[in-house]
Amino acid sequence: MSQPVSFLGRAERLLGTDEAEAVGRGVSRFATNRDQAVSAFPVMEELRDRTRTIRLRSLAHLDRLLAEFADRLTEVGGQVHFAADAAEANEIVAGILERTGAKLAVKSKSMVSEEIELNDHLGQMGVRVVETDLGEFIVQLAGDTPSHIIAPVMHWTRQGVGELFTSKLGAEYTDDPGELNEIAREHLRQIFLEADAGISGVNLAVAESGSVVLVTNEGNGRLTTTAPRVHVALMGMERIVANWQDAAVVLEVLARSATGQNLSVYTNVMTGPRRPGDPDGPEELHVVVIDNGRSDILAGPTAEILACIRCGACLNVCPVFRSVGGHGYGTVYSGPMGAIVTPGIFGMEPWWDLPYASTLCGACEEVCPVGIQIPSMLLELRKRAASEGRLPGWLEAGMRRYARTASRPTSWSRAKKWASRLSAPFSSRGWMRRIPGPARGWTDHRDFPRPAKESFAQWWSDNRGS
Ligand code: SF4
């Protein structure tokens, strides 16, 4: 089945499905864990303010910090490459692998590699790329796509994974999580040993030392970055902080916000390739710093979204994400953060409708460890979509009419009375079960409160002084 192009089309396909419900349950667990971790950490609010200051300061000095990072990393033998867009980033990685004769690469989870579709590009030039994060490994084996930035297979059941491992790896069926892990570990161990190159993302780059930091929970990041002879780390150009003090603050809030852990299980720090006498580590370390639309975002009204540390907390509390899951967004970056990042990186066409995938309830901003003002940026993008004439004609005409009515007290009062009368045939016990016309999508999946018979203003006027 071809992928519906609009958010509404994708959402309609997903609403009420087992997949969406599995994601809803998974993110609820994450949100509960996050709440518990935060309430047990009294300095969280203070660190949140500091994280915001650190990240915004990093964005304000991006050019200087990236230059400093490149100088420091070069001093310790690493190589830094700057890519203006996805095509250039892919060419750089392809060039490194070609020069070093790499035919098999292991990869740890990297959103930016998915953003630039690196696996497809390398596949076309004959390099086999194997995902080593368990979730990404399952997604790759199944030919699926991730449904959550932290937990890519949140939409899968362990029974489904058991069947997949039986059909694709020839393993004896089991749905025991420990045994499934063991099957994946055994399969991947040999691939790690044979791999020529390791490809990773970067959670943070530290300018003062030229280090890249990678946090994982599975240890696959450590093997990916140290076992093969070449390590290529991909980072969006905004992933930089000035120094280790700043990095420590960001790491304190990252895992708590993401999964409710105090700290991720593995925090890997890489400062250059293997030195003489080192027992392990790659012979070459390359860091590819990718722009791919970020400079344009930085120059516009949604620049603050580049301060995001990709914890996923805003996804976990978003009522829209909870109802449809990550696949509803049709792209690598989902949820409230993705609704801003995606049109910024990939353009408004066809992603202009993602900023409308929000109730603007503000839960995302409340949990964001960077205090990113997500709802106001969603509104900015909606304003832009409207000014570019992207809204359907019925919606634009309807909103114009609504604005006219709502700004005239007499018309507004008359409209409310009519709304109450017209809704009567579709309502029972104060709720509308079915709304006809363009708004019917609302009641396909939930009820809508019936407009009150008497407005508050009317009630006040009748009852004040009584
Ligand atoms: S916008 Fe905030 S809450 Fe959402 S992923 Fe980024 S840092 Fe986390």
Residues whose N, C-alpha, C, O or C-beta is under 5 A from the ligand:
A	BS01	SF4	C308 I309 R310 C311 G312 A313 C314 M337 C364 V367 C368 P369 V370 I372
